[in-house]
Amino acid sequence: MNPPIELSSTFVGSGDIATSPYAYGRFDTPAWGPFEAALGKLEHAALPGLVYGSGLAAIASTLSLVPRGGTLFMPRHSYQGSLQSAGEIAERCGFDLVTVDIADTEAVIDALDALEANRSVADEDPTADDNRGVASAMLWIESPTNPMLEVADMPRLIAAARDRGILTAVDNTFATPLLQTPLDLGADVVVHSVTKYLAGHSDVVLGAALTSSDDLHVRLHADRSMRGAIAGPFEVWLALRGLRTLSVRMERAQDNAAQIADRLSSHPNVVETRYPGLPGDAGHDRAAGQMSGFGAIIVFCVETAQQATAIAEAVRLWTPATSLGGVESLIERRRRHASEPTSVPEGLLRLSVGIEHADDLWNDLDAAIRAAHVA
């Protein structure tokens, strides 16, 4: 029932590396195959996925597809690690980083059109630098975003980017392939922090990238191999084991999240609750139209950073920690990270709802909120 854990880094063979099934563990190994195949099928990719040593390694590899002189469009409320990494890579590799409000479809399309206009000017100028007006650009999509839970109009944005010859990459960590499959909408690359929902037990650090393009797959594979962004055999085996329970874990966590979000939305000491499953949420209609569920991440705001910190310190069943997607419920004030965008409210708390009993979770959270308000 279980694939073996292949620990070999070296494989016997005297033939050409290009035609040998395996040559060296940095290029490929049977330790990765079952997980990469399974994730590829879940994401409806025409090719197996590529597993990486971390989610940020998969993100950096995907960003390597943006050429010098190109442009990367990224949501202003992307995962702060993605924004930080993109900024550093853009500066080092010589491409432009443009942040956009991914929930404002017209504004994003206007930004893409502005790039088209700049390309046209550069193409008409015979003295322009070779790197100006480069055809290749990338639109990065997070939906829902981390941590603001904004929902992008993915079908329209992906189509707009494709019409303009712009690559699209979608971070599907929050939704997982159970709730949306961006490749079916025409996205070029999908990335995951496997650490989160896919593995699901807070015991591995892994990432993945998937594409149905032979060319992009070759380029991503080459980047992973040459930069050594590879995963350990045991970690990938654990991720495959976790993947088997993704459906039941997500079903329970999502049901819990719906109940807790509904209760938070009417709590007298909560300023705002964001969850796409709430009928009054700004992203509700869009999420209902393009997702098969609303996920298990909630954010809510209280009046001050001090209150938010007090809540995170007062809970007993929830765990104050920075990750998400495991079986246990986590809580975190996101602005405690210096790299978090300043547009994220100081009093915002992100909840990763786990699979404990919903009433137990609510009673613990409600008590902490009330105690922090009194204090």
C-alpha positions in Angstrom: 0.0 0.0 0.0 2.9 2.4 0.7 5.7 3.2 -1.8 9.2 2.6 -0.4 11.3 5.4 0.9 14.1 5.5 -1.7 17.2 6.9 0.0 19.8 6.5 -2.8 21.5 9.6 -4.1 23.3 7.7 -6.8 22.0 5.4 -9.5 23.8 2.7 -11.6 24.0 3.5 -15.3 26.5 4.0 -18.1 24.2 5.6 -20.6 23.5 9.1 -21.6 22.1 11.1 -18.6 19.4 12.5 -20.9 18.0 9.1 -21.7 18.6 7.4 -18.3 15.6 7.2 -15.9 17.7 8.5 -13.1 21.3 9.7 -12.9 21.8 11.6 -9.7 19.6 12.5 -6.8 19.6 16.2 -7.4 18.1 15.8 -10.9 15.4 13.2 -10.1 14.8 10.3 -7.8 12.0 7.7 -7.4 11.6 9.1 -3.9 9.7 12.1 -5.4 7.7 10.3 -8.1 4.6 9.1 -6.3 3.9 12.5 -4.7 4.6 14.5 -7.8 2.3 12.2 -9.9 -0.5 12.4 -7.3 -0.3 16.2 -7.0 -0.2 16.6 -10.8 -3.4 14.6 -11.1 -5.1 16.6 -8.3 -4.2 19.9 -10.1 -5.3 18.5 -13.5 -1.8 19.1 -14.8 -0.7 17.3 -18.0 2.7 16.6 -16.4 3.8 15.5 -12.9 4.4 18.2 -10.4 7.9 19.3 -9.2 8.5 19.0 -5.5 10.9 21.5 -3.9 12.6 21.8 -0.5 10.3 24.6 0.6 7.4 26.7 -0.6 9.7 29.7 -1.1 12.0 27.6 -3.2 9.1 26.8 -5.5 8.1 30.4 -5.6 11.7 31.5 -6.4 11.9 28.9 -9.1 8.7 30.1 -10.7 9.9 33.8 -10.5 13.0 32.7 -12.4 10.7 32.6 -15.5 10.5 36.4 -15.5 13.3 37.6 -17.7 15.7 40.5 -17.2 13.8 43.6 -18.4 10.4 42.0 -17.8 7.7 42.8 -15.4 6.1 40.9 -12.5 2.6 41.9 -11.3 2.0 40.7 -7.8 -0.9 41.3 -5.4 -0.1 43.9 -2.7 -1.3 41.5 -0.1 0.5 38.4 -1.2 2.2 36.2 1.3 4.9 38.5 2.7 7.6 35.9 1.9 6.5 36.0 -1.7 6.7 39.8 -1.8 10.0 39.9 -0.1 11.5 37.2 -2.3 10.1 38.9 -5.4 11.6 42.2 -4.5 15.0 40.7 -3.9 14.9 38.7 -7.1 13.7 41.6 -9.2 16.5 43.8 -8.0 19.1 41.2 -8.5 17.8 39.9 -11.9 16.7 43.3 -13.4 13.0 43.1 -13.8 10.2 45.4 -12.6 7.9 44.5 -9.7 4.5 46.1 -9.8 2.0 45.5 -6.9 -1.7 45.5 -7.7 -5.0 45.2 -5.8 -5.8 41.7 -7.2 -9.5 42.1 -6.2 -9.9 45.1 -8.4 -10.1 43.4 -11.8 -10.3 46.5 -13.9 -7.3 48.1 -12.2 -5.2 44.9 -12.8 -6.2 44.8 -16.5 -5.3 48.5 -16.8 -1.9 47.8 -15.4 -1.4 45.0 -17.9 -2.5 47.4 -20.7 -0.1 50.0 -19.5 2.7 47.4 -20.0 1.4 46.8 -23.5 1.5 50.5 -24.2 5.1 50.7 -23.0 6.1 47.8 -25.1 4.6 49.5 -28.2 6.6 52.6 -27.6 9.8 50.6 -27.1 9.2 48.6 -30.3 8.8 51.8 -32.3 12.1 53.3 -30.9 15.1 51.9 -32.8 17.5 53.3 -30.2 15.7 51.6 -27.3 17.7 49.2 -25.1 17.2 45.6 -26.0 15.7 44.8 -22.6 13.0 47.5 -22.9 9.6 46.2 -24.0 10.5 42.6 -23.3 7.5 40.4 -24.3 7.7 38.2 -21.3 5.9 39.2 -18.1 4.1 37.4 -15.3 0.9 38.0 -13.4 1.1 36.4 -10.0 -2.3 35.6 -8.4 -3.1 34.7 -4.9 -6.8 33.9 -4.3 -7.8 34.1 -1.5 -4.9 36.4 -0.6 -2.7 36.0 2.5 -3.7 37.4 4.9 -6.5 39.7 3.7 -8.5 37.0 2.0 -9.3 39.0 -1.1 -10.7 37.0 -4.0 -9.4 37.5 -7.5 -11.6 37.1 -10.6 -9.3 34.3 -11.8 -11.0 33.4 -15.1 -11.0 36.9 -16.3 -7.5 37.8 -15.1 -6.0 34.7 -16.5 -7.7 35.2 -19.9 -6.6 38.9 -20.0 -3.0 38.0 -19.3 -3.1 35.2 -21.9 -4.5 37.6 -24.5 -1.5 39.9 -23.9 1.1 37.2 -23.9 1.7 37.4 -20.2 2.4 34.3 -18.1 0.2 33.6 -15.1 1.3 31.9 -11.9 -1.2 31.1 -9.1 -0.3 30.4 -5.5 -3.0 27.8 -4.7 -1.8 27.1 -1.1 -5.0 28.4 0.7 -7.5 26.9 -1.6 -5.8 23.6 -2.5 -6.7 21.7 -5.7 -9.9 20.5 -3.9 -11.4 24.0 -4.1 -10.0 25.3 -7.3 -7.7 24.1 -10.2 -6.2 27.2 -11.9 -4.6 25.2 -14.7 -8.1 24.4 -15.9 -8.7 28.2 -16.3 -5.5 28.6 -18.4 -2.9 29.4 -15.7 0.6 28.6 -16.7 2.0 27.6 -13.3 0.5 26.7 -10.0 2.6 26.8 -6.8 2.0 25.4 -3.3 3.6 25.5 0.1 3.3 21.8 0.6 4.1 22.4 4.2 0.5 23.6 4.7 -2.7 21.8 3.7 -1.2 19.2 1.3 1.1 17.6 3.9 -1.2 18.8 6.7 0.5 17.7 9.9 3.0 20.5 10.6 6.0 18.2 10.3 7.6 18.9 6.9 8.8 22.0 5.0 8.2 21.5 1.2 7.0 23.3 -1.9 5.7 22.3 -5.3 5.2 23.8 -8.8 3.0 22.4 -11.5 2.5 23.2 -15.2 1.0 21.6 -18.3 3.6 23.2 -20.5 6.6 21.0 -21.6 8.8 24.1 -22.0 8.0 25.6 -18.6 8.4 22.2 -17.0 11.9 21.8 -18.5 12.8 25.3 -17.3 11.5 24.8 -13.8 13.2 21.4 -13.5 16.5 22.9 -14.7 16.2 25.7 -12.2 15.4 23.3 -9.3 18.3 21.0 -10.3 21.0 23.7 -10.8 20.0 25.7 -7.6 19.7 22.6 -5.5 16.2 23.4 -4.3 15.4 19.8 -3.7 13.5 17.8 -1.1 14.5 14.9 1.2 13.0 11.5 0.5 11.4 11.1 3.9 9.8 14.5 3.9 8.2 13.7 0.5 7.0 10.4 1.8 5.3 12.1 4.7 3.7 14.6 2.4 2.3 11.8 0.3 0.9 10.2 3.4 -0.7 13.6 4.4 -2.1 14.1 0.9 -4.2 11.0 1.4 -6.3 12.6 4.1 -6.5 16.1 2.5 -10.2 15.7 1.6 -11.4 14.7 5.0 -9.2 17.2 6.7 -10.4 20.1 4.5 -14.0 19.0 4.9 -13.8 19.1 8.7 -11.7 22.3 8.9 -13.8 24.1 6.4 -17.0 23.2 8.3 -15.4 24.5 11.5 -14.3 27.7 9.8 -17.8 28.4 8.6 -19.2 28.1 12.1 -16.5 30.2 13.7 -16.6 32.9 11.1 -20.4 33.2 11.5 -20.0 33.7 15.2 -17.1 36.1 14.9 -19.1 38.3 12.5 -21.7 39.1 15.2 -19.2 39.3 18.1 -19.5 42.6 20.0 -15.8 43.0 20.5 -14.8 42.2 16.9 -14.4 45.1 14.5 -14.4 43.1 11.2 -14.5 39.5 10.1 -13.3 38.4 6.7 -14.1 35.0 5.3 -15.3 34.3 1.7 -18.0 32.0 3.0 -19.9 34.9 4.8 -22.7 36.2 2.5 -21.7 39.8 3.3 -18.0 39.3 2.6 -16.6 41.3 -0.4 -15.3 38.2 -2.1 -18.3 35.9 -1.4 -20.1 36.0 -4.7 -16.8 35.7 -6.7 -15.6 32.8 -4.5 -19.0 31.0 -4.8 -18.8 31.3 -8.5 -15.3 29.9 -9.0 -14.5 27.8 -6.0 -16.1 24.6 -4.7 -15.6 25.7 -1.1 -14.4 28.7 1.0 -11.5 27.2 2.8 -10.5 27.2 6.4 -8.7 30.5 6.9 -10.4 33.4 8.7 -9.1 36.8 9.6 -10.7 39.2 12.1 -9.8 42.5 13.5 -9.9 44.0 16.9 -9.3 47.6 17.8 -5.6 47.5 18.7 -2.4 45.5 18.3 -2.3 45.2 22.0 -5.7 43.5 22.1 -4.8 41.2 19.2 -1.6 40.2 21.0 -3.5 39.6 24.2 -6.0 37.3 22.4 -3.1 35.2 20.9 -1.5 34.9 24.3 -4.8 34.0 26.2 -6.0 31.1 24.1 -5.5 27.6 25.4 -6.7 25.3 22.6 -5.6 27.5 19.7 -1.9 27.6 19.2 -0.1 31.0 18.5 2.1 30.1 15.6 3.0 31.4 12.1 2.1 28.5 9.8 -1.3 27.2 8.7 -3.1 24.2 7.1 -2.4 21.6 9.8 -4.8 19.5 11.8 -4.4 21.9 14.8 -5.9 25.4 14.9 -3.4 28.3 14.8 -3.8 32.0 15.6 -1.4 34.8 14.7 -1.2 38.6 14.6 0.3 39.1 11.2 1.7 42.6 11.7 4.1 41.3 14.3 6.2 40.5 11.2 8.2 43.6 10.1 7.9 42.6 6.4 4.1 42.4 6.5 2.5 45.2 4.3 1.5 48.2 6.3 -2.0 48.1 4.8 -2.6 45.0 6.9 -4.4 46.3 10.0 -2.4 46.2 13.3 -5.3 44.5 15.0 -5.7 41.7 12.5 -5.5 38.1 13.6 -5.3 35.2 11.1 -6.9 31.9 12.1 -6.0 28.6 10.5 -8.9 26.5 11.6 -8.1 22.9 12.3 -10.1 19.7 12.9 -10.9 20.0 16.6 -14.5 20.3 17.8 -16.0 23.6 16.7 -17.6 24.4 20.0 -14.3 23.8 21.9 -12.5 26.2 19.5 -15.2 28.8 19.7 -15.4 28.7 23.5 -11.7 29.2 23.8 -11.5 32.0 21.2 -14.6 33.8 22.6 -13.2 33.8 26.1 -9.8 35.2 24.9 -11.5 38.0 22.9 -13.7 39.0 25.9 -10.7 38.9 28.3 -8.6 41.0 26.0 -11.4 43.6 25.6 -11.9 43.9 29.3 -8.1 44.3 29.9 
